[in-house]
Structure formats: structure tokens, C-alpha cells
């Protein structure tokens, strides 16, 4: 099992639109490729969005991530998430307890 922490600074004034895209399209597309969402948060003031996405196999997180990004579901998104994201940090994590 591998988790990825994804932290986004969202462009001013676009958080509601980004969250709608995330809830209505990105979650289902991720789940179709073997990912699950552990949790998601918006910081106080609404400038940042963070979530933890999990992959439990088969294959590696990186392999599943590539399949997702190359997928027809990703290509069919009504808007690119990049239109809302000002800065992104990604960190692969493994449990210690």
C-alpha cells in the first residue's frame, strides 16, 4: 500500500469550481484505476486543498498513476485541474505503524 499526499495552492476565486471538478469527476476517474481517497481538506481561508490518495495494487503507485493520466476518463474531464492549481506538492508516503 502506498499513499500520496497532494497539496495544491488553488488560484484565488476558483476553489468552488475546483472542488466541483474534484467531487464530480476526478474521484470517479481515480477510483476507476484502483485508487481510493483517504481524506481531503481545505485550509482555513480556502487557499489550499490537500488530499491523500491511496493505491493498494496490483502494480506500483507510479504504474497506476500513469494509467490514470493516460486514461480516456482523464482526457474526458470537462476542465483541466491545472486551470485551478497555482502550485502543487506531491509526496509518496508509506505507513510506519
N, C-alpha and C positions, 0 to 999 in steps of 0.2 A: 504494500500500500504506500502510495506517495501522495502527499498533499502539496498544493501550490498556493501560497499567499499572493494575492494580486491586489495591489494598492494603486488606485487611479486618482489623480487630481483632475476633477471634471471642470471643463470650461465654464466660466461664470454664466449663470442663467440657463444652463442646459441639463441640470441634474434630473428634473422631472422627465424630460424626454429620454435621457439615457436610461433611467430606471424602467420606463415603459418598454424600451427596446430590450433591456436585460430580462425583465419578467416575461414579456410576451413572446420573445423569440430566442434569445441566447440560451436560456436554461434548457429548453427542449432540445435545441441543437446539440448542446454539450451532452445531455443525457443520452441522446441517440448514439453517442460514441463512447459510452461507458464511464462517463464522469458523473459525479454527484457533488452537490454543493453542501458543504458542512455548515456554513453560515455566511451571512453578509451584513455589512454595517455601512452607515453613512455617518461621518463625523459631525459633531455639533457645528452648526453653521452651514452644513451641507456642501463643503468644498471638496471633500474626499469620499470615495467609495472604496471599501475593501471587502474582499470575499476570499474564502478558502474553497478551492475546488479539489476534489479527491478522485484518484484513479486507482482501482484495485486490480487491474489486469483484465484480460491477458495482455502481455507485452508491457513495454515501459510507458511511463507518462509521456515521454517525448514522442514515441511512436503514435500513441493515441492522439496527442495534440496535433501532430502533422495530419493525421487522417481527418480530424475535425476541421482544421484550417483549409484543407483541400476539398472539403465535402460540398455537395450541392446545397445542403441546408445552410451552411455558412455563406455560400455565394448568393443565396436567395434572401438574405436579410434585407429588410426594406431600407436600412441605413447602415453604413459602416460605423461600428463603435468608435473608430478613430476620429470621427467627426466631433465627438464629445470629450475625448480624452486629451488633456493638456500634457500630462506626464504619467508614466506608468513604471511601476517597480514590480518585478516578479521574483519570487523566492521559492525554490523547491524545498520541502521540509519532510522529515521522517520522524515518527513518534519515538520518544525516549522512555516513555513509561507505559 
